[in-house]
Amino acid sequence: MVMKHLLMSVRPVNQTLKRSLAILAAAAVLVLTLILSAPAYAATGAHAATGDFVSEVTFSQDCQSGIGVGITYDGANLWYSCFNSTTDLYRADPNTGTVTASYTIAGGLGSLAYDITRNAIWAGWGNSADASAANVRLIQLDASKNVTGNSVQFSAPAALVCGLDDGIAYDATNDSLYLSDDCSTTIHHYSTTGTPLGSSTWAGSSCYNSGLGLGGSILYQGSDGCSHVYATDKATPSGPVLFDFSTVVASDPNFRDEGLTCDPNTFASQGKQVMWSKEAYSPMRAHAYEIPAGSCGFGGAPATTGFMTGGGKVTNQTASATFGFELSCSTTSTPNNLQVNWGKGNKFHLDTLTGASCTDDPAITPNPPAASFNTYKGSGSGRYNGTPGATAQWTFTDAGEPGTNDTVTLQVKDAAGNVVLDVSGTLSGGNIQAHNAG
């Protein structure tokens, strides 16, 4: 509803066999049967605290016009756009907001959606020329996520309302786009060649639909001016609502939801997957809200499913530990088992998996990996030397066979929050294996 506010002058293989073999391999290093034969210790899953405010990032460069509605996540970077501005596209660090690249694309862009299948960004209209025809652009990227070119792919005049597209979401499962213009209460569905596939009223009951986020079957819908996000099945955008949450943040009372984008990676070490929401007005900033694990991948693709198994020994200058695990890519899936042994009889046993994120790091060979991912970041609570209340965070990587290049980062804290183990490095024995679901 940015344009409306301006006009009103309001503030501008058989998987069972594979799994068994992987666990047996890990047991050769650490006796995983101790874990798997003790159901009383089996870790349970923990549900995400949907809608919890996780973080705010303020970008280091503002928009010339003072208005920017688009935001998207490419697996490592946040991108944001500017309305009616010479420099209209920025790439930034999602942790610090530091801009790492800026581009002039069209003299103004609307909402953004990263396309993982093309390694490109879809952009809605955000300048007068593009708005006159409701042009939808595709911005090409190279392997280092630098812009290499852009072109108008199609026009969507039926979706035009106020002359600024503040909602766009790419669906990698069927190569289509969802669009919603500023001041609109209708979501339009198009093929990426511009063929209309239908339209639907949005799920909200007041204000207007703004941002759209999608990465699987759930369509997230922002509510411009009403500080709310609704989640529906993408096949029925008008509802029923699967879940919803408020985006009110007391420390930023003027924040308005515009563009949305799914991010399963940035806060994975905290056990959180988030939806970013972009504020329209200066200073350019975005809020991250927790969403259910596995509900939204990035780039329009569903969240990664599967599991990782392994065991071995890792040693650095200060510590040495042996470990064994079988962990799902979702906190709502089981089994989830992790045991770590170090020092003179110290041990950590996982009780509850609180965070899980499985992603593909292209810097890890082989690329692509044998499974759909090669990196597992997770967190959980459990028992340190039998005492409950301990916590752990970890990153496991599968760099192919025979496991000599696999890596581990592992930290354990006791119930008082004291670090009792902090170890990382390449395996000195053992193997880690990523597995697709099936």
Secondary structure, 3 states (H helix, E strand, C coil): CHHHHHHCCCCCCCHHHHHHHHHHHHHCCCCCHHHHCCHHHCCEECCCCCCCEEEEEECCCCCCCCECCCEEECCCCEEEECCCCCCCEEEECCCCCCEEEEECCCCCEEEEEEECCCCEEEEEECCHHHHHHCEEEEEEECCCCCEEEEEEEEECHHHCCCCCEEEEEEECCCCEEEEEECCCCEEEEEECCCCEEEEEECCCCCCEEEEEEECCCEEEEEEECCCEEEEEECCCCCCCEEEEEECCCCCCCCCCCCCEEEECCCCHHHCCEEEEEECCECCCEEEEEEECCCCCCCCCCCCCCEEEEEEEEEECCCCEEEEEEEEECCCCCCCCEEEEEECCCEEEEEEEEEEEEEECCCCCCCCCCCCCCCEEEEEEEEEECCEEEEEEEEEEECCCCCCCCCEEEEEEECCCCCEEEEEEEECCEEEEEEEECC
